[in-house]
C-alpha cells in the first residue's frame, strides 16, 4: 500500500480507534472488540511497513508457514516464561 493509505489507517490502530473518509464525509468508530490482522507476501512486490504503523501493531506474531518465528507480546511471553523477542 502507498504511504497515504497507511496514514489513513493510523487513527484506527492507535487510541483514537476510528477510520475517516473525507470524500464521503463520514467517521466510523471501531467496535471495542475490533482487532486488526494484516498479512504480507515475502517477495519483491512487498514494501516495508512505515515505522509509525509498525509501532501500532502490537502484539505481533510472525509466522513462517505454520511455525511461529517471533512473538512481540511481552505479557504472554513473560507469563509463559519465554523471551518476548522470540
C-alpha positions as CSV (number, residue, x, y, z in Angstrom):
1,X,0.0,0.0,0.0
2,X,1.2,3.5,-0.5
3,X,2.0,5.9,2.3
4,X,-1.3,7.8,2.1
5,X,-3.3,4.6,2.5
6,X,-1.3,3.6,5.6
7,X,-1.7,7.1,7.0
8,X,-5.5,6.8,6.8
9,X,-5.3,3.6,9.0
10,X,-3.2,5.2,11.7
11,X,-6.2,6.6,13.7
12,X,-7.8,3.2,13.6
13,X,-4.8,1.5,15.1
14,X,-4.0,4.0,17.9
15,X,-6.1,5.1,20.8
16,X,-8.4,7.2,18.6
17,X,-10.0,4.0,17.1
18,X,-11.7,5.3,14.0
19,X,-11.4,5.5,10.3
20,X,-12.5,8.5,8.3
21,X,-13.5,9.1,4.7
22,X,-13.1,12.8,3.8
23,X,-14.6,12.1,0.4
24,X,-17.8,10.6,1.9
25,X,-17.7,12.9,5.0
26,X,-18.0,10.0,7.5
27,X,-16.1,8.9,10.5
28,X,-16.6,5.3,11.6
29,X,-15.7,4.3,15.2
30,X,-14.2,0.9,15.8
31,X,-16.1,-1.6,18.0
32,X,-14.5,-2.2,21.4
33,X,-13.6,-5.8,20.3
34,X,-12.1,-4.7,17.0
35,X,-8.8,-6.4,16.1
36,X,-6.6,-5.7,13.1
37,X,-4.9,-8.5,11.2
38,X,-2.5,-8.0,8.3
39,X,-0.6,-10.4,6.2
40,X,2.2,-9.6,3.8
41,X,3.8,-11.5,1.0
42,X,7.5,-12.1,1.3
43,X,8.6,-11.3,-2.3
44,X,9.9,-8.4,-4.4
45,X,6.5,-6.8,-4.6
46,X,6.3,-6.3,-0.8
47,X,7.2,-3.0,0.7
48,X,8.1,-2.5,4.4
49,X,5.5,-1.1,6.8
50,X,6.0,2.5,7.7
51,X,7.6,2.7,11.2
52,X,4.7,4.6,12.8
53,X,2.3,1.8,11.6
54,X,4.7,-0.9,12.7
55,X,4.8,0.6,16.2
56,X,1.0,0.5,16.4
57,X,0.8,-3.2,15.5
58,X,1.5,-4.8,18.9
59,X,1.3,-7.5,20.0
60,X,2.7,-9.1,16.8
61,X,3.2,-12.7,16.0
62,X,5.3,-13.6,13.0
63,X,4.6,-16.9,11.2
64,X,6.6,-18.7,8.6
65,X,4.4,-21.4,7.2
66,X,2.7,-22.9,10.2
67,X,5.5,-22.1,12.6
68,X,5.7,-19.1,15.0
69,X,9.0,-17.4,14.5
70,X,8.7,-14.4,16.8
71,X,6.2,-13.1,19.3
72,X,6.1,-9.5,20.3
73,X,3.5,-9.9,23.1
74,X,5.6,-9.2,26.2
75,X,2.9,-10.1,28.7
76,X,2.1,-13.5,27.3
77,X,5.8,-14.4,26.7
78,X,6.6,-13.5,30.3
79,X,3.7,-15.5,31.7
80,X,4.9,-18.5,29.6
81,X,8.5,-17.9,30.7
82,X,9.6,-17.2,27.2
83,X,11.6,-14.4,25.6
84,X,9.3,-11.7,24.0
85,X,11.8,-11.2,21.2
86,X,11.4,-14.8,20.0
